[in-house]
Amino acid sequence: MTLRWKLIAVLAVLVVFSAVGVYPIVAARYGIHSPAVLIDKQLKLGLDLKGGVHLVLRVQTDDALRLQTEQEMERLRADLMTKGIMVGKIAMPDITHFVVEGVPPAQDAAFRAAATEVGTSFDRGSGSNGTYTFTMKPNIQVNLREEAVVQARETIERRVNELGVTEPSIAQQGANGDEILVQLPGVTDVDRAKEIIRSTGLLELKIVEQGPAATREALLVNGQEPAGMEIVPGSSGTPGDAANTVFYLVRKVAAVTGKDLRNARPTIDENNQPAVSFTLNTDGGRRFGTVTGENIGR
């Protein structure tokens, strides 16, 4: 009696294994798509059995710190010019510091007032001869590095979803948590996958001061870019067509960056044309309102 039940149990296990483990694989091999309840149970093959892409990416978190320091430095430069506070020199010696030299004694109080907003992210240290050094706060550095990794991981996840990869694996790793492991089973076009995943995306909204111009040189002043400005290429026709490349002089300070976005989605504008609708966080919304209010009609 006991032996008979053991045989029945073994046969039952074999039937279940065949139905759940073997049948979906055989069905997939011969293009059979039913019954759906069993097809859905097909085992997902990993890289060792199916092949694919295995990448370990390191996020350049220094870039996030450099961008923040440059933005704060240029924002202060623009604010000083608006308020008529003339200083000798503003420079960024490294990714977490910028230095202001030559603050006139008569305008020292006005300078300190103008630099108040910078104090949210930077500690201000004063030196001799009207020199001030701004150092990014340690907690801001940690937050920016962590945000850079999280944003990179989320971006990669969205791009992988667009590739239509089944059962991808995306995870943070590394001693500093700045590495992202990407495994894409079954992907055969390795170069295309790498190009899509590793390409850099940076969103900045900036005010245009001059342009479009046919050449970069046409926007230079005495052979150089004006202080607080930069020249960027654009397109006057078909994207990617070098013959249609034009140039614009824009402020280095971005009114809004991608980190200020809470969400963005495709929509239709009042002329029934494709558009992008977006929502900003509180700080981004305040800065966006200020810069657009100051440039009405432009």
Buried (B, 14 or more C-beta within 10 A) or exposed (E): EEEEEEEEEEEEEEEEEEBBEEBBEEBEEEEEEEEEEBBEEBEEBBBEEEBBBBBEBEBEBBBBBBBBBBBBBBBBBBBBEEEEBEBEEBEBEEBBBBBBBEBEEEBBEBBBEBBEEBEEBBEBEEEEEBBBBBBBBEEBBEBBBBEBBEBBBEBBBEBBEEBEBEEBBBEBEEEEBBBBBBBBBBBEEBEEBBEBBEEEEEEBBBBBBBBBBEEBEEBBEEEEBBEBBBBBEBEEEEEEEEEEBBBBBBBBBBBBBBBBBEEEEEEEEEEEEEEEEBEBEEEBBEBBEEBBEEEEEE
